[in-house]
């Protein structure tokens, strides 16, 4: 699985700095770069580009109106860039995790402890959801299983992780405690997709 491409990495590094000054970004990119030029162009076009008839009050109203509209535009632009950054940031963590798995190591993500086996099966175990042998009742086990499946489904919605597991079996294992080597529950929760058909 490859890392962020050069363009994505450039955007990521640039936005990491810019995002710290949100309101400066909104003011500069929205009000100054968009609002002011729009106010001038629309005012002049409304007056047929006759500079002799410039009304300072009308021009001031345009600056105020387009200044506010520009701030709204700048905020929307900021939020769009931030959304892209968050997606890349999330993908970056997942790419690191996939690399850990491909190297044969254990990756811990939220309540999931994962390892890729030699037969290309991804084993998912409970990490945070632990209980003692005497607490192995149906409710605790069911709660743990639901918790793991929710975390797995959220991870599976990530396009990078989904592509990684596409041709793999995914096995769920629940253990009663960290020292126990026999799972209470062990089942396949995903089969590989081969040539667009599910097995």
C-alpha positions in Angstrom: 0.0 0.0 0.0 1.6 3.3 -1.0 1.8 6.4 1.1 0.4 9.8 0.2 1.4 10.9 -3.3 3.6 14.1 -3.7 0.6 16.4 -4.4 -1.3 15.1 -1.3 1.8 15.4 0.8 2.4 19.0 -0.3 -1.2 19.9 0.5 -1.0 18.1 3.8 2.2 20.0 4.9 0.9 23.4 3.7 -2.5 23.0 5.3 -1.0 21.8 8.6 0.4 25.4 9.0 -2.4 27.4 7.4 -5.2 25.7 9.5 -3.7 27.2 12.7 -4.7 30.7 11.5 -8.3 30.0 10.6 -9.7 33.6 10.8 -6.8 35.1 9.1 -7.3 32.6 6.2 -11.1 33.4 6.1 -10.4 37.2 6.1 -7.6 37.1 3.5 -9.0 34.4 1.1 -12.7 35.4 1.5 -12.9 39.1 2.2 -9.7 40.4 0.6 -9.2 38.1 -2.4 -12.8 37.5 -3.2 -15.0 40.2 -1.5 -13.1 43.3 -2.4 -12.5 42.5 -6.1 -16.2 41.5 -6.5 -17.3 44.8 -4.8 -15.2 46.9 -7.1 -16.0 45.0 -10.3 -19.8 44.9 -9.7 -19.9 48.6 -8.6 -18.0 49.7 -11.7 -20.0 47.5 -14.0 -23.2 48.9 -12.5 -21.9 52.4 -13.3 -20.8 51.5 -16.8 -17.1 51.9 -15.7 -17.6 55.7 -15.5 -15.1 56.8 -12.9 -16.4 60.4 -12.8 -19.7 59.3 -11.2 -18.3 57.2 -8.3 -20.5 57.4 -5.3 -18.5 56.8 -2.1 -21.5 55.8 -0.1 -22.6 53.2 -2.7 -19.0 51.9 -3.0 -18.8 51.6 0.8 -22.1 49.6 0.9 -20.7 47.2 -1.8 -17.5 46.8 0.3 -19.5 45.9 3.4 -21.9 43.6 1.6 -19.2 41.7 -0.4 -16.9 41.8 2.7 -19.5 39.8 4.6 -20.2 37.5 1.7 -16.5 37.1 1.2 -16.1 36.0 4.8 -18.8 33.4 4.4 -17.1 32.3 1.2 -13.7 32.1 2.9 -15.2 30.1 5.8 -16.7 27.6 3.4 -13.4 27.3 1.6 -11.6 26.8 4.9 -14.0 24.0 5.9 -13.6 22.3 2.5 -9.8 22.3 2.9 -10.1 21.1 6.5 -12.3 18.2 5.4 -9.7 17.2 2.8 -7.0 17.4 5.4 -8.9 15.3 8.0 -9.4 12.6 5.3 -5.7 12.6 4.5 -4.8 12.6 8.2 -7.1 9.6 8.8 -5.7 7.8 5.8 -2.1 8.5 7.0 -2.8 6.7 10.3 -4.5 3.8 8.5 -1.6 3.6 5.9 0.8 3.4 8.9 -1.3 0.6 10.4 -1.5 -1.3 7.1 2.3 -1.1 6.8 2.5 -2.5 10.4 0.2 -5.4 9.4 2.1 -6.1 6.1 5.3 -6.4 8.1 3.7 -9.1 10.2 3.3 -7.0 13.4 0.3 -6.2 15.6 -1.7 -3.0 14.9 -3.9 -1.6 17.7 -6.7 0.7 16.5 -9.3 1.8 18.9 -10.7 -1.5 20.5 -9.2 -3.6 17.7 -6.0 -5.6 18.0 -5.2 -6.8 14.5 -2.6 -9.1 12.9 -2.2 -10.4 9.3 -1.5 -14.1 9.2 0.6 -15.9 6.7 -2.5 -17.3 5.0 -3.6 -13.6 4.3 -6.3 -13.8 7.0 -6.7 -10.6 9.1 -7.3 -11.6 12.7 -9.2 -9.0 14.8 -9.2 -9.4 18.5 -10.6 -7.4 21.4 -8.1 -5.0 22.9 -9.9 -2.6 25.3 -12.9 -4.8 26.0 -11.4 -7.3 28.5 -13.1 -9.3 31.2 -12.1 -12.1 33.5 -13.1 -15.8 33.1 -15.7 -15.5 35.8 -17.3 -12.6 33.9 -17.8 -14.7 30.8 -21.5 -14.3 30.7 -23.6 -13.9 27.6 -24.2 -10.1 28.1 -20.5 -9.3 28.5 -19.5 -11.4 25.5 -22.3 -9.9 23.3 -21.4 -6.4 24.4 -17.7 -7.0 23.5 -18.6 -8.5 20.1 -20.9 -5.5 19.2 -18.2 -3.1 20.3 -15.5 -4.7 18.1 -17.9 -5.0 15.1 -18.8 -1.3 15.4 -15.1 -0.3 15.4 -14.3 -2.7 12.5 -17.3 -1.4 10.4 -16.1 2.2 11.0 -12.6 1.3 9.9 -14.0 -0.7 6.9 -15.7 2.5 5.7 -12.3 4.0 5.1 -11.5 3.6 1.4 -7.8 2.8 2.0 -8.5 0.1 4.6 -11.4 -1.3 2.4 -9.0 -1.7 -0.5 -6.5 -3.5 1.8 -9.0 -6.1 3.1 -10.8 -6.6 -0.2 -9.2 -9.9 -1.0 -8.8 -11.2 2.5 -10.6 -13.2 5.1 -11.3 -11.3 8.3 -11.6 -13.4 11.5 -13.1 -12.1 14.7 -11.7 -13.5 18.0 -12.8 -12.6 21.5 -10.7 -13.5 24.5 -11.7 -13.4 28.1 -8.4 -11.7 29.2 -5.1 -10.7 27.8 -3.3 -13.9 29.0 -5.8 -16.4 27.6 -4.7 -18.1 24.4 -8.0 -19.7 23.5 -10.7 -17.4 22.2 -14.3 -17.6 23.5 -15.6 -16.6 20.1 -13.9 -17.1 16.8 -15.7 -16.6 13.5 -15.2 -15.3 10.0 -16.9 -11.9 9.5 -15.7 -11.2 6.0 -14.8 -13.3 3.0 -12.6 -12.1 0.2 -14.1 -10.6 -2.9 -12.8 -12.3 -6.0 -13.5 -11.0 -9.5 -16.3 -8.8 -8.2 -18.2 -11.8 -6.8 -18.6 -12.6 -3.1 -17.7 -16.1 -2.1 
